[in-house]
Amino acid sequence: MGVDFVSAAQISSQNYSVRYQSGREVTSSISSDWGTGFNVIHNGHGAFYSHNDYTRSTSRIIDLVRKITKNPQPTEFDPEKIGGGNTTSIQNTQNLPFQSNDEFESFLKDIHRELEGKATHYAVNGNLSYEKRTIQNSEFSRIIQSNCNTLIDVTLSNGDTQLVITAGGIDKSDIDYTKLVREIDESISKLGKMELPTKKMPTNSPCVLSSDATFSLVHEAIGHAVEADTVINNASYLSHRIGYKVASSQVTVTDDPHLRGIGYSEYDDEATKTKGTLIVEDGILMDFLQSRKTAANLNAIPTGNARVSSYLYPPEPRQSNLFIEPKDHSFEELLEEVKDGIYIGPTLLASTSIYSGELQIQPQYSQEIVDGQLGAYLKPKTISGNSLVLLNDISAIGKDISKFPTECLKSQSRVLIGAYSPQVALKSAQFI
């Protein structure tokens, strides 16, 4: 063939988005897209081309092969021979969360009606997407995966304070209307208490992180830093730390695309069979997340983490379902562990410098912990610090796992990932 590896990802999608907002009419939109992305790898170098006309792409792909192999002569490469082996078809659409756009809109309308009499300022956003991916590669694999992804978020606001409740998944069991309404009611109650005068937050304190904030810490501090494209470019602060301690000995982190949920897949977007990857074990960094290209560069084995958001982007290492292993502490025991400190609520925004490991997590709200009990609401401030310091300051990990869907943006490519996270206690955190 003249090159090491070629894959073609034919992706078609249809998205239905609905938004309800207090005091405004409902808005909705339907969009669709389709096309093919061609990925060529040779000697650890990659080339990529995308188009929505497969036939017209043939000459362009041959040009890419000539360029990447530095061979101006016609090659034996034939794009039509990509795949050609046995076809594996995976239908993740047997038990859809919603059977139609109308059913989805009706569900959101019920949430809207729940809010009309309870909240003054709110927004209900929903996105329902149907997607079919046909992934073929030069190892004669041809994989067809069909998915339906649902994302719902409810935003409640009161002045400068915002509370966001999220739900979503790929199966009907992933979305529980009763649970969602209960979470909305709890958030409305919290928002009402936040109208009262609030205390100022200290600049340094031990704290308990909510499941959402714990996931933000692990996702930003570990997840992005072990995506091997940043490792190859020496752009990750974890680039040369395999086998070294990077977190508390209590911390074990796995990326597992086989967990049923929003990040589920049996094959990645290079038609590589997915598997769980043990990233951190007992605080020790064990592995990176790899695509075919990064694995060729690092003399490693692809982990099945090559993902794309659409045919317009080349496959690159991305997280799927990031999972921090729970331990045996109840929430009450975590509060006792801290004794006097701060409870950090769900995340509003989070970011990190992968190169330096400097991290920021902005919570939706925070609460005082006094003598092991939750106390007054505090003005939320941003956790700011070095990832290695924060990860090593984890003193206890909870036993109760929260599961929720989220999105991850990298290089303008947005993918859906699943979050599985307990709550944790930190010995100390700095706030700005």
Summary of the structure (lengths in Angstrom):
residues: 432
radius of gyration: 23.1
end to end distance: 56.1
largest distance: 76.0
contacts: 1520
relative contact order: 0.15
helix: 22%
strand: 42%
